[in-house]
Amino acid sequence: MAGQRSCDATVIAGRMSKANEFFDAADHLGEEMPNAAGDLYVDAGIAAADVLCCVRLGVHSNWNKKSPASSMRDFSECARRDSNPKPSDHERVF
């Protein structure tokens, strides 16, 4: 992946916190503001994909303005690479 950022337990916890925050905010907006809620669900998915890549590979994509398409491309690359990862310190966060 181009533009990678190394991950440690702090980065993983921070991205997971953002994913939860975006998801909770989207749930809160619910039916009152569905377009805004939809955007927040996408942001939650991007942050969650970063967490999964951090855990699997120790890196996540580091784009300033990440689009959902680029996030999914990065995540699919993360999912393809190293299909049998060795346990690492990152996995102990969960």
N, C-alpha and C positions, 0 to 999 in steps of 0.2 A: 504494500500500500504506500502510495506517495504521501508525504506530509505526515509522518507518524510521530506520535508522542509516547514516550515510555510511561509505563504504569507501575505504581507501587500501591500499597494498601491505602494510602491517603487519597490517591487519584481515584481508585476504585470506589472507595466510600463516598467521595465527592460526587462522582458521576451517578452513583446509585441514589444519593440524596436528591440530586437534580431530577432524575427520572421519577422518583416518588412525588416530588414537589409538583412537577408538571402534570402528572397523572391526577393527583389530588385536586389541583386547580381546575383541570378539565372536568372532573366529576362535579366540582362545586358549580361551575358555570352551567353544566348540563344543558337542559332544553331552553334556557333563557337566551343563551348566546351560542348556538351550535357551531357557527363558523370559528369563533375563537376557541371553543372547546376542541374542535377538530385539529386546529393548529397545535394546541397544547398536547393532544394525544400523539401527534407526529413527533413533537419535541421529546416527549417521554420515551417514545420508541427509539429515537436516535441515541439518547443518553443510555438507554438499556442495552442497545447494540454495542455501544462503547464499552460498557461493563463486561459483556460477554467476550469481546475481543481482548480486553485487558486480561481476563482470567485465562483465556485459551493461549494467547500469544505474548502477553506482557506489553502490548502496544495497542493504541487506538488511533484512529484517524484524527488529524489535527488541522481541520479546515476552519477558517474564521467564519465563513458563511456556508455551512453545510446544507446541501439540499437533501430532501428525502431520498432522491434517486442515488446520489453519491453515497449517502449513508448505507443504503441497502447494498450497493455494489461493494463497499468496504466490508460490510458484515458478511456478504456471501463469500468474499475472499477469505475472511477470517474463518468461516465455517468449513471451507474446503481445505485450508492448510492444516497440516499436522493433525490428522484425524484421530490419532491416539496420543494426545499430549501427556507428558510426564507430570506427575503432581508437582506443584510449585507453591511457593509462599503465597501467591495470589489466591489460590484456591482455599486457603485457610481463613480468608476474610469472612466467608459465608459460614 
